[in-house]
Amino acid sequence: MSKTEANETATRYMQEQAEIMKKYGDAPKLSGPDYQAAIAAVTRTFRLIGAKAK
């Protein structure tokens, strides 16, 4: 991954994390559908980072 790609990926990651926190709060309940949705959102983020790293 080039420096530019890494920077773009990191920027996107931070933006996604901010959106997750806005949507689910700073300390989401650790069960139920909101928690599962938050996990899915974070999983998508890490999949993106992993795909870009290859």
mmCIF file as Biopython writes it, N, C-alpha, C and O atoms, coordinates in Angstrom:
data_model
#
loop_
_atom_site.group_PDB
_atom_site.id
_atom_site.type_symbol
_atom_site.label_atom_id
_atom_site.label_alt_id
_atom_site.label_comp_id
_atom_site.label_asym_id
_atom_site.label_entity_id
_atom_site.label_seq_id
_atom_site.pdbx_PDB_ins_code
_atom_site.Cartn_x
_atom_site.Cartn_y
_atom_site.Cartn_z
_atom_site.occupancy
_atom_site.B_iso_or_equiv
_atom_site.auth_seq_id
_atom_site.auth_asym_id
_atom_site.pdbx_PDB_model_num
ATOM 1   N N  . MET A ? 1  ? 0.845   -1.162 0.000  1.0 0.0 1  A 1 
ATOM 2   C CA . MET A ? 1  ? 0.000   0.000  0.000  1.0 0.0 1  A 1 
ATOM 3   C C  . MET A ? 1  ? 0.896   1.232  0.000  1.0 0.0 1  A 1 
ATOM 4   O O  . MET A ? 1  ? 1.849   1.335  0.773  1.0 0.0 1  A 1 
ATOM 5   N N  . SER A ? 2  ? 0.570   2.142  -0.871 1.0 0.0 2  A 1 
ATOM 6   C CA . SER A ? 2  ? 1.360   3.371  -0.944 1.0 0.0 2  A 1 
ATOM 7   C C  . SER A ? 2  ? 1.031   4.284  0.240  1.0 0.0 2  A 1 
ATOM 8   O O  . SER A ? 2  ? 0.049   4.081  0.953  1.0 0.0 2  A 1 
ATOM 9   N N  . LYS A ? 3  ? 1.872   5.278  0.423  1.0 0.0 3  A 1 
ATOM 10  C CA . LYS A ? 3  ? 1.645   6.235  1.508  1.0 0.0 3  A 1 
ATOM 11  C C  . LYS A ? 3  ? 0.308   6.954  1.318  1.0 0.0 3  A 1 
ATOM 12  O O  . LYS A ? 3  ? -0.417  7.192  2.285  1.0 0.0 3  A 1 
ATOM 13  N N  . THR A ? 4  ? -0.012  7.295  0.084  1.0 0.0 4  A 1 
ATOM 14  C CA . THR A ? 4  ? -1.270  7.965  -0.209 1.0 0.0 4  A 1 
ATOM 15  C C  . THR A ? 4  ? -2.458  7.063  0.112  1.0 0.0 4  A 1 
ATOM 16  O O  . THR A ? 4  ? -3.436  7.502  0.718  1.0 0.0 4  A 1 
ATOM 17  N N  . GLU A ? 5  ? -2.363  5.787  -0.303 1.0 0.0 5  A 1 
ATOM 18  C CA . GLU A ? 5  ? -3.440  4.839  -0.012 1.0 0.0 5  A 1 
ATOM 19  C C  . GLU A ? 5  ? -3.597  4.638  1.492  1.0 0.0 5  A 1 
ATOM 20  O O  . GLU A ? 5  ? -4.715  4.575  2.004  1.0 0.0 5  A 1 
ATOM 21  N N  . ALA A ? 6  ? -2.483  4.539  2.190  1.0 0.0 6  A 1 
ATOM 22  C CA . ALA A ? 6  ? -2.531  4.362  3.644  1.0 0.0 6  A 1 
ATOM 23  C C  . ALA A ? 6  ? -3.189  5.573  4.304  1.0 0.0 6  A 1 
ATOM 24  O O  . ALA A ? 6  ? -3.990  5.426  5.227  1.0 0.0 6  A 1 
ATOM 25  N N  . ASN A ? 7  ? -2.850  6.752  3.832  1.0 0.0 7  A 1 
ATOM 26  C CA . ASN A ? 7  ? -3.432  7.967  4.388  1.0 0.0 7  A 1 
ATOM 27  C C  . ASN A ? 7  ? -4.931  8.020  4.121  1.0 0.0 7  A 1 
ATOM 28  O O  . ASN A ? 7  ? -5.709  8.368  5.009  1.0 0.0 7  A 1 
ATOM 29  N N  . GLU A ? 8  ? -5.335  7.676  2.908  1.0 0.0 8  A 1 
ATOM 30  C CA . GLU A ? 8  ? -6.751  7.677  2.561  1.0 0.0 8  A 1 
ATOM 31  C C  . GLU A ? 8  ? -7.518  6.647  3.389  1.0 0.0 8  A 1 
ATOM 32  O O  . GLU A ? 8  ? -8.629  6.913  3.848  1.0 0.0 8  A 1 
ATOM 33  N N  . THR A ? 9  ? -6.920  5.471  3.577  1.0 0.0 9  A 1 
ATOM 34  C CA . THR A ? 9  ? -7.552  4.419  4.368  1.0 0.0 9  A 1 
ATOM 35  C C  . THR A ? 9  ? -7.682  4.849  5.825  1.0 0.0 9  A 1 
ATOM 36  O O  . THR A ? 9  ? -8.728  4.644  6.442  1.0 0.0 9  A 1 
ATOM 37  N N  . ALA A ? 10 ? -6.644  5.436  6.368  1.0 0.0 10 A 1 
ATOM 38  C CA . ALA A ? 10 ? -6.676  5.900  7.759  1.0 0.0 10 A 1 
ATOM 39  C C  . ALA A ? 10 ? -7.722  7.000  7.931  1.0 0.0 10 A 1 
ATOM 40  O O  . ALA A ? 10 ? -8.449  7.021  8.924  1.0 0.0 10 A 1 
ATOM 41  N N  . THR A ? 11 ? -7.794  7.900  6.973  1.0 0.0 11 A 1 
ATOM 42  C CA . THR A ? 11 ? -8.777  8.978  7.037  1.0 0.0 11 A 1 
ATOM 43  C C  . THR A ? 11 ? -10.187 8.407  7.010  1.0 0.0 11 A 1 
ATOM 44  O O  . THR A ? 11 ? -11.042 8.811  7.798  1.0 0.0 11 A 1 
ATOM 45  N N  . ARG A ? 12 ? -10.428 7.474  6.106  1.0 0.0 12 A 1 
ATOM 46  C CA . ARG A ? 12 ? -11.737 6.834  6.003  1.0 0.0 12 A 1 
ATOM 47  C C  . ARG A ? 12 ? -12.080 6.093  7.301  1.0 0.0 12 A 1 
ATOM 48  O O  . ARG A ? 12 ? -13.217 6.140  7.769  1.0 0.0 12 A 1 
ATOM 49  N N  . TYR A ? 13 ? -11.092 5.416  7.870  1.0 0.0 13 A 1 
ATOM 50  C CA . TYR A ? 13 ? -11.299 4.690  9.125  1.0 0.0 13 A 1 
ATOM 51  C C  . TYR A ? 13 ? -11.745 5.647  10.232 1.0 0.0 13 A 1 
ATOM 52  O O  . TYR A ? 13 ? -12.704 5.370  10.952 1.0 0.0 13 A 1 
ATOM 53  N N  . MET A ? 14 ? -11.048 6.764  10.358 1.0 0.0 14 A 1 
ATOM 54  C CA . MET A ? 14 ? -11.392 7.723  11.405 1.0 0.0 14 A 1 
ATOM 55  C C  . MET A ? 14 ? -12.786 8.307  11.182 1.0 0.0 14 A 1 
ATOM 56  O O  . MET A ? 14 ? -13.539 8.498  12.138 1.0 0.0 14 A 1 
ATOM 57  N N  . GLN A ? 15 ? -13.132 8.590  9.930  1.0 0.0 15 A 1 
ATOM 58  C CA . GLN A ? 15 ? -14.465 9.114  9.631  1.0 0.0 15 A 1 
ATOM 59  C C  . GLN A ? 15 ? -15.538 8.088  9.974  1.0 0.0 15 A 1 
ATOM 60  O O  . GLN A ? 15 ? -16.577 8.434  10.536 1.0 0.0 15 A 1 
ATOM 61  N N  . GLU A ? 16 ? -15.288 6.826  9.635  1.0 0.0 16 A 1 
ATOM 62  C CA . GLU A ? 16 ? -16.246 5.766  9.943  1.0 0.0 16 A 1 
ATOM 63  C C  . GLU A ? 16 ? -16.400 5.583  11.449 1.0 0.0 16 A 1 
ATOM 64  O O  . GLU A ? 16 ? -17.508 5.363  11.938 1.0 0.0 16 A 1 
ATOM 65  N N  . GLN A ? 17 ? -15.303 5.671  12.181 1.0 0.0 17 A 1 
ATOM 66  C CA . GLN A ? 17 ? -15.375 5.536  13.633 1.0 0.0 17 A 1 
ATOM 67  C C  . GLN A ? 17 ? -16.192 6.672  14.232 1.0 0.0 17 A 1 
ATOM 68  O O  . GLN A ? 17 ? -16.979 6.450  15.153 1.0 0.0 17 A 1 
ATOM 69  N N  . ALA A ? 18 ? -16.016 7.877  13.723 1.0 0.0 18 A 1 
ATOM 70  C CA . ALA A ? 18 ? -16.793 9.021  14.210 1.0 0.0 18 A 1 
ATOM 71  C C  . ALA A ? 18 ? -18.282 8.803  13.935 1.0 0.0 18 A 1 
ATOM 72  O O  . ALA A ? 18 ? -19.121 9.101  14.785 1.0 0.0 18 A 1 
ATOM 73  N N  . GLU A ? 19 ? -18.606 8.292  12.763 1.0 0.0 19 A 1 
ATOM 74  C CA . GLU A ? 19 ? -20.002 8.007  12.427 1.0 0.0 19 A 1 
ATOM 75  C C  . GLU A ? 19 ? -20.586 6.926  13.329 1.0 0.0 19 A 1 
ATOM 76  O O  . GLU A ? 19 ? -21.730 7.033  13.770 1.0 0.0 19 A 1 
ATOM 77  N N  . ILE A ? 20 ? -19.807 5.891  13.602 1.0 0.0 20 A 1 
ATOM 78  C CA . ILE A ? 20 ? -20.268 4.824  14.495 1.0 0.0 20 A 1 
ATOM 79  C C  . ILE A ? 20 ? -20.556 5.385  15.879 1.0 0.0 20 A 1 
ATOM 80  O O  . ILE A ? 20 ? -21.575 5.059  16.487 1.0 0.0 20 A 1 
ATOM 81  N N  . MET A ? 21 ? -19.657 6.231  16.377 1.0 0.0 21 A 1 
ATOM 82  C CA . MET A ? 21 ? -19.857 6.810  17.704 1.0 0.0 21 A 1 
ATOM 83  C C  . MET A ? 21 ? -21.075 7.726  17.730 1.0 0.0 21 A 1 
ATOM 84  O O  . MET A ? 21 ? -21.822 7.737  18.709 1.0 0.0 21 A 1 
ATOM 85  N N  . LYS A ? 22 ? -21.282 8.497  16.660 1.0 0.0 22 A 1 
ATOM 86  C CA . LYS A ? 22 ? -22.469 9.359  16.593 1.0 0.0 22 A 1 
ATOM 87  C C  . LYS A ? 22 ? -23.736 8.517  16.606 1.0 0.0 22 A 1 
ATOM 88  O O  . LYS A ? 22 ? -24.704 8.853  17.287 1.0 0.0 22 A 1 
ATOM 89  N N  . LYS A ? 23 ? -23.726 7.428  15.854 1.0 0.0 23 A 1 
ATOM 90  C CA . LYS A ? 23 ? -24.919 6.597  15.716 1.0 0.0 23 A 1 
ATOM 91  C C  . LYS A ? 23 ? -25.206 5.766  16.958 1.0 0.0 23 A 1 
ATOM 92  O O  . LYS A ? 23 ? -26.363 5.632  17.356 1.0 0.0 23 A 1 
ATOM 93  N N  . TYR A ? 24 ? -24.169 5.205  17.578 1.0 0.0 24 A 1 
ATOM 94  C CA . TYR A ? 24 ? -24.367 4.260  18.674 1.0 0.0 24 A 1 
ATOM 95  C C  . TYR A ? 24 ? -23.951 4.794  20.040 1.0 0.0 24 A 1 
ATOM 96  O O  . TYR A ? 24 ? -24.183 4.129  21.050 1.0 0.0 24 A 1 
ATOM 97  N N  . GLY A ? 25 ? -23.357 5.947  20.095 1.0 0.0 25 A 1 
ATOM 98  C CA . GLY A ? 25 ? -22.938 6.519  21.367 1.0 0.0 25 A 1 
ATOM 99  C C  . GLY A ? 25 ? -21.532 6.100  21.746 1.0 0.0 25 A 1 
ATOM 100 O O  . GLY A ? 25 ? -20.961 5.183  21.155 1.0 0.0 25 A 1 
ATOM 101 N N  . ASP A ? 26 ? -20.982 6.782  22.739 1.0 0.0 26 A 1 
ATOM 102 C CA . ASP A ? 26 ? -19.615 6.492  23.176 1.0 0.0 26 A 1 
ATOM 103 C C  . ASP A ? 26 ? -19.500 5.136  23.861 1.0 0.0 26 A 1 
ATOM 104 O O  . ASP A ? 26 ? -18.450 4.498  23.792 1.0 0.0 26 A 1 
ATOM 105 N N  . ALA A ? 27 ? -20.547 4.697  24.510 1.0 0.0 27 A 1 
ATOM 106 C CA . ALA A ? 27 ? -20.500 3.427  25.238 1.0 0.0 27 A 1 
ATOM 107 C C  . ALA A ? 27 ? -21.765 2.627  24.931 1.0 0.0 27 A 1 
ATOM 108 O O  . ALA A ? 27 ? -22.686 2.577  25.747 1.0 0.0 27 A 1 
ATOM 109 N N  . PRO A ? 28 ? -21.807 2.006  23.755 1.0 0.0 28 A 1 
ATOM 110 C CA . PRO A ? 28 ? -23.012 1.264  23.404 1.0 0.0 28 A 1 
ATOM 111 C C  . PRO A ? 28 ? -23.243 0.083  24.340 1.0 0.0 28 A 1 
ATOM 112 O O  . PRO A ? 28 ? -22.300 -0.486 24.889 1.0 0.0 28 A 1 
ATOM 113 N N  . LYS A ? 29 ? -24.497 -0.270 24.511 1.0 0.0 29 A 1 
ATOM 114 C CA . LYS A ? 29 ? -24.861 -1.447 25.293 1.0 0.0 29 A 1 
ATOM 115 C C  . LYS A ? 29 ? -24.228 -2.670 24.633 1.0 0.0 29 A 1 
ATOM 116 O O  . LYS A ? 29 ? -24.277 -2.807 23.410 1.0 0.0 29 A 1 
ATOM 117 N N  . LEU A ? 30 ? -23.642 -3.548 25.420 1.0 0.0 30 A 1 
ATOM 118 C CA . LEU A ? 30 ? -22.897 -4.677 24.879 1.0 0.0 30 A 1 
ATOM 119 C C  . LEU A ? 30 ? -23.758 -5.904 24.620 1.0 0.0 30 A 1 
ATOM 120 O O  . LEU A ? 30 ? -23.347 -7.035 24.875 1.0 0.0 30 A 1 
ATOM 121 N N  . SER A ? 31 ? -24.952 -5.662 24.111 1.0 0.0 31 A 1 
ATOM 122 C CA . SER A ? 31 ? -25.836 -6.748 23.687 1.0 0.0 31 A 1 
ATOM 123 C C  . SER A ? 31 ? -26.949 -6.158 22.838 1.0 0.0 31 A 1 
ATOM 124 O O  . SER A ? 31 ? -27.113 -4.941 22.765 1.0 0.0 31 A 1 
ATOM 125 N N  . GLY A ? 32 ? -27.701 -7.026 22.205 1.0 0.0 32 A 1 
ATOM 126 C CA . GLY A ? 32 ? -28.843 -6.576 21.433 1.0 0.0 32 A 1 
ATOM 127 C C  . GLY A ? 32 ? -28.500 -6.146 20.022 1.0 0.0 32 A 1 
ATOM 128 O O  . GLY A ? 32 ? -27.343 -6.198 19.606 1.0 0.0 32 A 1 
ATOM 129 N N  . PRO A ? 33 ? -29.523 -5.719 19.286 1.0 0.0 33 A 1 
ATOM 130 C CA . PRO A ? 33 ? -29.348 -5.403 17.867 1.0 0.0 33 A 1 
ATOM 131 C C  . PRO A ? 33 ? -28.423 -4.201 17.604 1.0 0.0 33 A 1 
ATOM 132 O O  . PRO A ? 33 ? -27.693 -4.202 16.613 1.0 0.0 33 A 1 
ATOM 133 N N  . ASP A ? 34 ? -28.441 -3.191 18.465 1.0 0.0 34 A 1 
ATOM 134 C CA . ASP A ? 34 ? -27.548 -2.048 18.250 1.0 0.0 34 A 1 
ATOM 135 C C  . ASP A ? 34 ? -26.087 -2.469 18.369 1.0 0.0 34 A 1 
ATOM 136 O O  . ASP A ? 34 ? -25.238 -2.008 17.606 1.0 0.0 34 A 1 
ATOM 137 N N  . TYR A ? 35 ? -25.802 -3.341 19.325 1.0 0.0 35 A 1 
ATOM 138 C CA . TYR A ? 35 ? -24.435 -3.832 19.500 1.0 0.0 35 A 1 
ATOM 139 C C  . TYR A ? 35 ? -24.008 -4.636 18.277 1.0 0.0 35 A 1 
ATOM 140 O O  . TYR A ? 35 ? -22.892 -4.470 17.784 1.0 0.0 35 A 1 
ATOM 141 N N  . GLN A ? 36 ? -24.877 -5.495 17.792 1.0 0.0 36 A 1 
ATOM 142 C CA . GLN A ? 36 ? -24.552 -6.297 16.615 1.0 0.0 36 A 1 
ATOM 143 C C  . GLN A ? 36 ? -24.328 -5.410 15.393 1.0 0.0 36 A 1 
ATOM 144 O O  . GLN A ? 36 ? -23.445 -5.687 14.581 1.0 0.0 36 A 1 
ATOM 145 N N  . ALA A ? 37 ? -25.114 -4.356 15.259 1.0 0.0 37 A 1 
ATOM 146 C CA . ALA A ? 37 ? -24.930 -3.424 14.148 1.0 0.0 37 A 1 
ATOM 147 C C  . ALA A ? 37 ? -23.603 -2.686 14.269 1.0 0.0 37 A 1 
ATOM 148 O O  . ALA A ? 37 ? -22.925 -2.458 13.267 1.0 0.0 37 A 1 
ATOM 149 N N  . ALA A ? 38 ? -23.226 -2.310 15.495 1.0 0.0 38 A 1 
ATOM 150 C CA . ALA A ? 38 ? -21.944 -1.631 15.704 1.0 0.0 38 A 1 
ATOM 151 C C  . ALA A ? 38 ? -20.787 -2.569 15.355 1.0 0.0 38 A 1 
ATOM 152 O O  . ALA A ? 38 ? -19.818 -2.144 14.726 1.0 0.0 38 A 1 
ATOM 153 N N  . ILE A ? 39 ? -20.876 -3.831 15.755 1.0 0.0 39 A 1 
ATOM 154 C CA . ILE A ? 39 ? -19.840 -4.808 15.430 1.0 0.0 39 A 1 
ATOM 155 C C  . ILE A ? 39 ? -19.731 -4.969 13.918 1.0 0.0 39 A 1 
ATOM 156 O O  . ILE A ? 39 ? -18.624 -5.041 13.383 1.0 0.0 39 A 1 
ATOM 157 N N  . ALA A ? 40 ? -20.853 -5.026 13.232 1.0 0.0 40 A 1 
ATOM 158 C CA . ALA A ? 40 ? -20.843 -5.168 11.775 1.0 0.0 40 A 1 
ATOM 159 C C  . ALA A ? 40 ? -20.167 -3.967 11.119 1.0 0.0 40 A 1 
ATOM 160 O O  . ALA A ? 40 ? -19.416 -4.125 10.158 1.0 0.0 40 A 1 
ATOM 161 N N  . ALA A ? 41 ? -20.432 -2.772 11.634 1.0 0.0 41 A 1 
ATOM 162 C CA . ALA A ? 41 ? -19.820 -1.569 11.074 1.0 0.0 41 A 1 
ATOM 163 C C  . ALA A ? 41 ? -18.306 -1.577 11.259 1.0 0.0 41 A 1 
ATOM 164 O O  . ALA A ? 41 ? -17.560 -1.224 10.346 1.0 0.0 41 A 1 
ATOM 165 N N  . VAL A ? 42 ? -17.859 -1.980 12.442 1.0 0.0 42 A 1 
ATOM 166 C CA . VAL A ? 42 ? -16.416 -2.049 12.700 1.0 0.0 42 A 1 
ATOM 167 C C  . VAL A ? 42 ? -15.773 -3.149 11.855 1.0 0.0 42 A 1 
ATOM 168 O O  . VAL A ? 42 ? -14.665 -2.975 11.348 1.0 0.0 42 A 1 
ATOM 169 N N  . THR A ? 43 ? -16.459 -4.269 11.704 1.0 0.0 43 A 1 
ATOM 170 C CA . THR A ? 43 ? -15.939 -5.364 10.890 1.0 0.0 43 A 1 
ATOM 171 C C  . THR A ? 43 ? -15.731 -4.919 9.450  1.0 0.0 43 A 1 
ATOM 172 O O  . THR A ? 43 ? -14.714 -5.251 8.842  1.0 0.0 43 A 1 
ATOM 173 N N  . ARG A ? 44 ? -16.682 -4.170 8.897  1.0 0.0 44 A 1 
ATOM 174 C CA . ARG A ? 44 ? -16.528 -3.646 7.527  1.0 0.0 44 A 1 
ATOM 175 C C  . ARG A ? 44 ? -15.291 -2.763 7.433  1.0 0.0 44 A 1 
ATOM 176 O O  . ARG A ? 44 ? -14.552 -2.816 6.450  1.0 0.0 44 A 1 
ATOM 177 N N  . THR A ? 45 ? -15.073 -1.956 8.457  1.0 0.0 45 A 1 
ATOM 178 C CA . THR A ? 45 ? -13.907 -1.074 8.460  1.0 0.0 45 A 1 
ATOM 179 C C  . THR A ? 45 ? -12.614 -1.878 8.418  1.0 0.0 45 A 1 
ATOM 180 O O  . THR A ? 45 ? -11.713 -1.564 7.641  1.0 0.0 45 A 1 
ATOM 181 N N  . PHE A ? 46 ? -12.518 -2.919 9.252  1.0 0.0 46 A 1 
ATOM 182 C CA . PHE A ? 46 ? -11.300 -3.717 9.279  1.0 0.0 46 A 1 
ATOM 183 C C  . PHE A ? 46 ? -11.115 -4.538 8.006  1.0 0.0 46 A 1 
ATOM 184 O O  . PHE A ? 46 ? -9.982  -4.770 7.583  1.0 0.0 46 A 1 
ATOM 185 N N  . ARG A ? 47 ? -12.201 -4.974 7.397  1.0 0.0 47 A 1 
ATOM 186 C CA . ARG A ? 47 ? -12.094 -5.658 6.128  1.0 0.0 47 A 1 
ATOM 187 C C  . ARG A ? 47 ? -11.511 -4.725 5.067  1.0 0.0 47 A 1 
ATOM 188 O O  . ARG A ? 47 ? -10.684 -5.137 4.254  1.0 0.0 47 A 1 
ATOM 189 N N  . LEU A ? 48 ? -11.944 -3.481 5.083  1.0 0.0 48 A 1 
ATOM 190 C CA . LEU A ? 48 ? -11.409 -2.487 4.139  1.0 0.0 48 A 1 
ATOM 191 C C  . LEU A ? 48 ? -9.911  -2.300 4.353  1.0 0.0 48 A 1 
ATOM 192 O O  . LEU A ? 48 ? -9.140  -2.289 3.394  1.0 0.0 48 A 1 
ATOM 193 N N  . ILE A ? 49 ? -9.506  -2.154 5.597  1.0 0.0 49 A 1 
ATOM 194 C CA . ILE A ? 49 ? -8.083  -1.976 5.900  1.0 0.0 49 A 1 
ATOM 195 C C  . ILE A ? 49 ? -7.299  -3.210 5.462  1.0 0.0 49 A 1 
ATOM 196 O O  . ILE A ? 49 ? -6.232  -3.082 4.862  1.0 0.0 49 A 1 
ATOM 197 N N  . GLY A ? 50 ? -7.812  -4.390 5.755  1.0 0.0 50 A 1 
ATOM 198 C CA . GLY A ? 50 ? -7.133  -5.625 5.370  1.0 0.0 50 A 1 
ATOM 199 C C  . GLY A ? 50 ? -7.007  -5.778 3.869  1.0 0.0 50 A 1 
ATOM 200 O O  . GLY A ? 50 ? -5.976  -6.227 3.367  1.0 0.0 50 A 1 
ATOM 201 N N  . ALA A ? 51 ? -8.050  -5.407 3.155  1.0 0.0 51 A 1 
ATOM 202 C CA . ALA A ? 51 ? -8.022  -5.528 1.693  1.0 0.0 51 A 1 
ATOM 203 C C  . ALA A ? 51 ? -7.006  -4.564 1.088  1.0 0.0 51 A 1 
ATOM 204 O O  . ALA A ? 51 ? -6.326  -4.906 0.121  1.0 0.0 51 A 1 
ATOM 205 N N  . LYS A ? 52 ? -6.904  -3.382 1.643  1.0 0.0 52 A 1 
ATOM 206 C CA . LYS A ? 52 ? -5.963  -2.373 1.137  1.0 0.0 52 A 1 
ATOM 207 C C  . LYS A ? 52 ? -4.522  -2.745 1.461  1.0 0.0 52 A 1 
ATOM 208 O O  . LYS A ? 52 ? -3.601  -2.342 0.751  1.0 0.0 52 A 1 
ATOM 209 N N  . ALA A ? 53 ? -4.324  -3.513 2.532  1.0 0.0 53 A 1 
ATOM 210 C CA . ALA A ? 53 ? -2.976  -3.858 2.955  1.0 0.0 53 A 1 
ATOM 211 C C  . ALA A ? 53 ? -2.335  -4.909 2.048  1.0 0.0 53 A 1 
ATOM 212 O O  . ALA A ? 53 ? -1.111  -5.045 2.038  1.0 0.0 53 A 1 
ATOM 213 N N  . LYS A ? 54 ? -3.132  -5.646 1.295  1.0 0.0 54 A 1 
ATOM 214 C CA . LYS A ? 54 ? -2.601  -6.722 0.464  1.0 0.0 54 A 1 
ATOM 215 C C  . LYS A ? 54 ? -2.026  -6.224 -0.830 1.0 0.0 54 A 1 
ATOM 216 O O  . LYS A ? 54 ? -1.540  -7.019 -1.636 1.0 0.0 54 A 1 
#
